[in-house]
Amino acid sequence: MDILHHVLNNVVDYTILLFEFMGVCVLILTGIKGALSYIQKNPYTRLNLAKGMAMGLEFKLGGEILRTVVVRTWKEILTVAGIIALRASLTLLIHWGIKNEEAQHESAELLDKQHKDSNKIKIKNKVNGLENLKLSIVKLSNRSRV
């Protein structure tokens, strides 16, 4: 039984390290990509950065949840619970920010589309007005010939 417990602890420890490493890698790559996107003045920089941060924190949160498997004392349990609560709160805040940022982009795109549609209608009305004017001129010229 001790061997099984020892193997489980080793597997969990390595998996925690893997999750923590993945989370850090995601955060670093997201930060680099976010900096480049900011330099290029991409309007989706904040959204992409928030999504990457959320993904990185979720990997780190997964590592903390796995850590609960190997804790032995109440002090360790409370420490892990505090870390999980903080990371979960950060993840929720980031997801809330993502939702708001996506809503802003959607409303901006909708306004832009409405503006374009409005311009198309105005152009179409002007063209129709010009065609009506042309028809009126043709009718007047036909009357003057008669």
C-alpha positions as CSV (number, residue, x, y, z in Angstrom):
1,M,0.0,0.0,0.0
2,D,2.9,2.3,0.7
3,I,4.2,1.8,-2.8
4,L,0.9,2.7,-4.3
5,H,0.7,5.8,-2.1
6,H,4.3,6.8,-3.1
7,V,3.5,6.2,-6.9
8,L,0.3,8.3,-6.6
9,N,2.2,11.1,-4.9
10,N,4.9,11.1,-7.6
11,V,2.4,11.1,-10.4
12,V,0.4,13.9,-8.8
13,D,3.6,15.9,-8.1
14,Y,4.8,15.6,-11.7
15,T,1.3,16.4,-13.0
16,I,1.1,19.5,-10.8
17,L,4.5,20.7,-12.2
18,L,3.3,20.0,-15.7
19,F,0.1,22.0,-15.2
20,E,2.0,24.9,-13.5
21,F,4.5,24.9,-16.3
22,M,1.8,24.9,-18.9
23,G,0.1,27.8,-17.2
24,V,3.3,29.8,-17.0
25,C,4.0,29.1,-20.7
26,V,0.5,30.2,-21.7
27,L,0.9,33.4,-19.7
28,I,4.3,34.2,-21.1
29,L,3.2,33.6,-24.7
30,T,0.0,35.5,-24.2
31,G,2.0,38.5,-22.8
32,I,4.4,38.5,-25.7
33,K,1.5,38.2,-28.2
34,G,-0.4,40.9,-26.4
35,A,2.6,43.3,-26.5
36,L,3.0,42.7,-30.3
37,S,-0.7,43.1,-30.8
38,Y,-0.6,46.4,-28.8
39,I,2.2,47.7,-30.9
40,Q,0.2,46.9,-34.0
41,K,-2.8,48.7,-32.5
42,N,-5.1,45.7,-32.8
43,P,-8.5,46.6,-31.4
44,Y,-8.8,43.0,-30.0
45,T,-5.6,43.2,-27.9
46,R,-7.4,43.4,-24.5
47,L,-9.8,40.6,-25.5
48,N,-7.1,38.3,-26.7
49,L,-4.9,39.1,-23.7
50,A,-7.7,38.4,-21.3
51,K,-8.5,35.1,-23.0
52,G,-4.9,34.0,-22.7
53,M,-4.7,35.0,-19.1
54,A,-7.8,33.1,-18.3
55,M,-6.4,30.0,-20.0
56,G,-3.1,30.2,-18.1
57,L,-4.9,30.7,-14.8
58,E,-7.1,27.7,-15.5
59,F,-4.0,25.5,-16.0
60,K,-2.6,26.8,-12.7
61,L,-5.9,26.3,-11.0
62,G,-5.9,22.7,-12.2
63,G,-2.5,22.2,-10.6
64,E,-3.8,23.6,-7.3
65,I,-6.9,21.3,-7.4
66,L,-4.5,18.3,-7.9
67,R,-2.4,19.6,-5.0
68,T,-5.4,18.9,-2.7
69,V,-4.9,15.2,-3.4
70,V,-1.5,15.1,-1.6
71,V,-2.0,17.6,1.3
72,R,-1.7,16.1,4.8
73,T,-2.4,18.9,7.3
74,W,-5.1,21.4,7.9
75,K,-2.7,24.2,7.4
76,E,-1.8,22.9,3.9
77,I,-5.5,22.4,3.1
78,L,-6.3,26.0,4.1
79,T,-3.4,27.3,2.1
80,V,-4.4,25.4,-1.0
81,A,-8.1,26.4,-0.5
82,G,-7.0,30.1,-0.3
83,I,-5.0,29.8,-3.5
84,I,-7.8,28.1,-5.2
85,A,-10.3,30.8,-4.1
86,L,-8.0,33.5,-5.3
87,R,-7.3,31.9,-8.7
88,A,-11.0,31.1,-9.2
89,S,-11.9,34.7,-8.3
90,L,-9.3,36.0,-10.8
91,T,-10.6,33.6,-13.5
92,L,-14.2,34.8,-12.9
93,L,-13.1,38.4,-13.1
94,I,-11.2,37.8,-16.3
95,H,-14.2,35.9,-17.8
96,W,-16.5,38.8,-16.8
97,G,-14.0,41.2,-18.5
98,I,-13.9,39.0,-21.6
99,K,-17.7,39.0,-21.8
100,N,-17.9,42.8,-21.5
101,E,-15.1,43.3,-24.0
102,E,-16.8,41.0,-26.5
103,A,-20.1,42.8,-26.0
104,Q,-18.4,46.1,-26.7
105,H,-16.8,44.8,-29.9
106,E,-20.2,43.3,-31.0
107,S,-22.0,46.6,-30.4
108,A,-19.3,48.6,-32.2
109,E,-19.5,46.2,-35.2
110,L,-23.3,46.4,-35.1
111,L,-23.1,50.2,-35.1
112,D,-20.6,50.2,-37.9
113,K,-22.9,47.9,-39.9
114,Q,-25.9,50.1,-39.2
115,H,-23.9,53.1,-40.3
116,K,-22.9,51.4,-43.5
117,D,-26.5,50.2,-44.2
118,S,-27.7,53.8,-43.5
119,N,-25.2,55.1,-46.0
120,K,-26.3,52.5,-48.6
121,I,-29.9,53.6,-48.2
122,K,-29.0,57.3,-48.5
123,I,-27.0,56.5,-51.7
124,K,-29.9,54.4,-53.1
125,N,-32.3,57.2,-52.3
126,K,-30.1,59.7,-54.1
127,V,-29.8,57.4,-57.1
128,N,-33.6,57.0,-57.2
129,G,-34.0,60.7,-56.9
130,L,-31.6,61.2,-59.9
131,E,-33.5,58.6,-61.9
132,N,-36.8,60.4,-61.1
133,L,-35.2,63.7,-62.1
134,K,-33.9,62.1,-65.4
135,L,-37.4,60.8,-66.1
136,S,-39.0,64.2,-65.4
137,I,-36.5,65.9,-67.8
138,V,-37.2,63.3,-70.5
139,K,-41.0,63.9,-70.1
140,L,-40.5,67.6,-70.3
141,S,-38.4,67.4,-73.3
142,N,-41.0,65.1,-74.9
143,R,-43.7,67.6,-74.2
144,S,-41.7,70.5,-75.6
145,R,-41.2,68.5,-78.9
146,V,-45.0,68.0,-79.3
